[in-house]
Amino acid sequence: MVRKTIITSTLAALGLSLLFFAGCRPPGHHGGAEFMIDYMSEALDLTDAQQTQLDEIKQEMFAKAAELHQQKKAQHEEFIALLQAEEIDPARLKTLVARHRAQMDQMVDVAVDRVVAFHATLSAEQKEKLVRKIEKFYRFHGRGYEQ
C-alpha cells in the first residue's frame, strides 16, 4: 500500500512538472510582441476606434515581418554561398548587407509612421499611463544596462 502511494505520488509529481515546464516554452515568433500590444491596449483603456487602429497596425507589422522572414532564406543561402567560395567578394557581400538594411529601414519607417499616427489619437491621460508603464518596464527589465 505504501509502495503504491509512493509510485502514484511520484507519477503525479512528474506529470505536474511536465505540464508546468511545457507551459514555460517560448511563446513563438510573434508571441512576445502580441502579448505586449494586448497588455498595453488593456492598460491604456483604448476606445474601440483606437483598438481597431492598433489591431490594423499590428496586422500590418506582422505581415511585413512575415515577408522579411520569407526573404531571409534566400539571403541566408546567398550568404552561405559567399562563405563557401575561395575568396569572399566584398562588393557582393556589401550588396547583400545593403539590401537587408534597406528592407529593415523600410520596416522601421512604416513602424514610426504608424506609431506617430496612433500616438496622435491618445488622450493626455492615456499618454501619461503609457509613459508610466514604459518607465516601470524599464526599471524592471533595464537594471543590467547601466554600467
C-alpha positions as CSV (number, residue, x, y, z in Angstrom):
1,M,0.0,0.0,0.0
2,V,2.8,2.4,0.9
3,R,4.7,1.5,-2.3
4,K,1.6,2.1,-4.4
5,T,1.1,5.5,-2.8
6,I,4.8,6.5,-3.4
7,I,4.6,5.4,-7.1
8,T,1.3,7.2,-7.6
9,S,2.7,10.4,-5.9
10,T,5.9,10.3,-7.9
11,L,4.0,9.9,-11.2
12,A,1.6,12.7,-10.3
13,A,4.5,15.0,-9.4
14,L,6.3,14.1,-12.7
15,G,3.1,14.8,-14.7
16,L,2.6,18.1,-13.0
17,S,6.2,19.1,-13.6
18,L,5.9,18.2,-17.3
19,L,2.8,20.3,-17.6
20,F,4.5,23.2,-15.8
21,F,7.6,23.1,-18.0
22,A,5.5,22.7,-21.2
23,G,3.8,26.0,-20.3
24,C,7.2,27.7,-20.0
25,R,8.3,27.3,-23.5
26,P,8.8,30.4,-25.7
27,P,5.6,31.9,-27.0
28,G,6.6,31.7,-30.7
29,H,7.6,34.0,-33.4
30,H,5.3,36.9,-32.6
31,G,4.1,35.8,-29.1
32,G,6.1,38.4,-27.2
33,A,5.0,41.3,-29.4
34,E,1.4,40.2,-29.4
35,F,1.4,40.0,-25.6
36,M,2.9,43.5,-25.2
37,I,0.4,45.0,-27.6
38,D,-2.5,43.3,-25.9
39,Y,-1.2,44.3,-22.5
40,M,-0.7,47.9,-23.4
41,S,-4.2,48.2,-25.0
42,E,-5.7,46.9,-21.7
43,A,-3.5,49.2,-19.6
44,L,-4.4,52.3,-21.7
45,D,-8.2,51.6,-21.7
46,L,-8.3,52.2,-25.5
47,T,-11.5,53.2,-27.2
48,D,-13.0,51.0,-29.9
49,A,-11.6,53.2,-32.6
50,Q,-8.1,53.2,-31.1
51,Q,-8.3,49.4,-30.6
52,T,-9.2,48.9,-34.2
53,Q,-6.4,51.2,-35.4
54,L,-3.9,49.3,-33.1
55,D,-5.1,46.0,-34.5
56,E,-4.6,47.2,-38.0
57,I,-1.1,48.4,-37.2
58,K,-0.3,45.0,-35.5
59,Q,-1.5,43.0,-38.5
60,E,0.4,45.2,-41.0
61,M,3.6,44.9,-39.0
62,F,3.2,41.1,-38.6
63,A,2.6,40.8,-42.3
64,K,5.8,42.9,-43.1
65,A,7.7,40.7,-40.6
66,A,6.5,37.5,-42.3
67,E,7.5,38.9,-45.7
68,L,11.0,39.7,-44.3
69,H,11.2,36.2,-42.8
70,Q,10.4,34.6,-46.2
71,Q,13.2,36.6,-47.9
72,K,15.6,35.6,-45.1
73,K,16.0,32.1,-46.5
74,A,17.2,33.4,-49.9
75,Q,19.6,35.8,-48.2
76,H,20.9,33.1,-46.0
77,E,21.6,30.8,-49.0
78,E,23.4,33.7,-50.8
79,F,25.5,34.4,-47.7
80,I,26.4,30.7,-47.3
81,A,27.5,30.6,-51.0
82,L,29.7,33.6,-50.3
83,L,31.3,31.9,-47.4
84,Q,31.9,28.7,-49.3
85,A,33.8,30.5,-52.1
86,E,37.6,30.5,-52.2
87,E,37.5,34.3,-51.6
88,I,34.6,36.5,-50.4
89,D,33.6,39.0,-53.0
90,P,33.3,42.2,-50.9
91,A,31.1,44.0,-53.4
92,R,28.6,41.1,-53.3
93,L,28.7,41.0,-49.5
94,K,28.1,44.7,-49.2
95,T,25.2,44.5,-51.7
96,L,23.7,41.7,-49.6
97,V,24.0,43.7,-46.4
98,A,22.8,46.9,-48.0
99,R,19.7,45.1,-49.4
100,H,18.9,43.7,-45.9
101,R,19.5,47.1,-44.3
102,A,17.2,48.7,-46.8
103,Q,14.4,46.2,-46.0
104,M,14.8,46.8,-42.3
105,D,14.9,50.6,-42.8
106,Q,11.7,50.4,-44.8
107,M,10.0,48.4,-42.0
108,V,11.3,50.9,-39.4
109,D,9.9,53.8,-41.4
110,V,6.5,52.3,-41.6
111,A,6.5,51.4,-37.9
112,V,7.5,55.0,-36.9
113,D,4.8,56.5,-39.2
114,R,2.1,54.2,-37.6
115,V,3.3,54.9,-34.0
116,V,3.1,58.7,-34.7
117,A,-0.4,58.4,-36.1
118,F,-1.5,56.2,-33.2
119,H,0.1,58.5,-30.6
120,A,-2.0,61.4,-32.0
121,T,-5.2,59.5,-31.1
122,L,-4.3,59.1,-27.5
123,S,-5.6,61.4,-24.8
124,A,-3.3,63.2,-22.4
125,E,-4.3,60.6,-19.7
126,Q,-3.5,57.7,-21.9
127,K,-0.1,59.2,-22.8
128,E,0.7,59.6,-19.1
129,K,-0.3,56.0,-18.5
130,L,1.9,54.9,-21.4
131,V,4.9,56.8,-20.1
132,R,4.4,55.3,-16.6
133,K,4.2,51.7,-18.0
134,I,7.3,52.2,-20.1
135,E,9.2,53.6,-17.1
136,K,8.1,50.7,-14.9
137,F,9.1,48.2,-17.6
138,Y,12.5,49.9,-17.9
139,R,13.0,49.9,-14.2
140,F,12.2,46.2,-14.0
141,H,14.0,45.0,-17.2
142,G,16.7,47.6,-17.6
143,R,18.6,47.2,-14.4
144,G,21.6,45.4,-16.0
145,Y,22.1,48.1,-18.7
146,E,23.5,50.9,-16.5
147,Q,27.2,50.4,-16.2
